[in-house]
Amino acid sequence: MSDPGAVLADLRDESEELDALVGGLPDERWADPTPADGWTVAHQIAHLAWTDRQALLSATDPDGFVRAAQDALASPLTFVDEGAEAGAQAAPAELLAGWRAGRQALFLVLAARPAGEKLPWFGPPMSVASMATGRLMETWAHGQDVADALGVTREPTARLRHIARIGVRARDFSYAAHHLTSPEAEFRVELRAPDGTEWVYGPADAPQRVTGEAREFCLLVTQRAHRDDLPSVRAEGAEAERWLGIAQAFAGPPGKGREPGGAGAGRVAGGGA
């Protein structure tokens, strides 16, 4: 089981890095379009704030969350956009303050919950560590959209390990999301970490293998870059090749992804895998 405290610390750091990108923006830059179709910088932060509120509700009022989730899932293809659109109408200062307050409240609540407790979510229930990891994944992915909109290149960090792990563990979900039967055997995944070490998953003798830089793998599984723009990510074996074409680390239906060259990003739907 992952240590919730360590994941929460990394979530805080990831959130603060994104906060540093948007905290000093003039109001007009919040309307800058991001690679997600129809989403501005304001939409990206509003979505994170909305999802933080849902996670907080899950941790403090599980029954209330279940009722809210049932209402949201009545419109499964639109509720994410609707939440972002509503939040993006706020003034930038109000939106920023709300995101900051909401994520701080979520940090405190998750830190106080028993590590093994299961919290309801839009997909299967999640442990505290899994909830925090899902929030980190979304913060990084939507932070990438914001960075792309602002023309900022972010330095990769060891926090990518959480996202890579979700991407690997969500393999079977990726197949199911495309109405495909997943292979029974595990794949081998070998990723080069930002510090030059290697993160490995799956048996060493697996015939189906994926290799590459951790950052590029994370961009792939969050659908923040087209595979053609991620030259280090390579597959050995037909099933590994197929997986890289459908991989997603996020809950919900398959995203549109991005076109080659970085245009037309898909969104992360829901709050994690």
Secondary structure, 3 states (H helix, E strand, C coil): CCCHHHHHHHHHHHHHHHHHHHCCCCHHHHHCECCECCCEHHHHHHHHHHHHHHHHHHHHCHHHHHHHHHHHHCCCCCHHHHHHHHHHCCCHHHHHHHHHHHHHHHHHHHHHCCCCCEECCCCCCEEHHHHHHHHHHHHHHHHHHHHHHHCCCCCCCCCHHHHHHHHHHCHHHHHHHCCCCCCCCCCEEEEECCCCCEEEECCCCCCCEEEEEHHHHHHHHCCCCCHHHCCCCEEECHHHHHHHHHCCCCCCCCCCCCCCCCCCECCCCCCCC
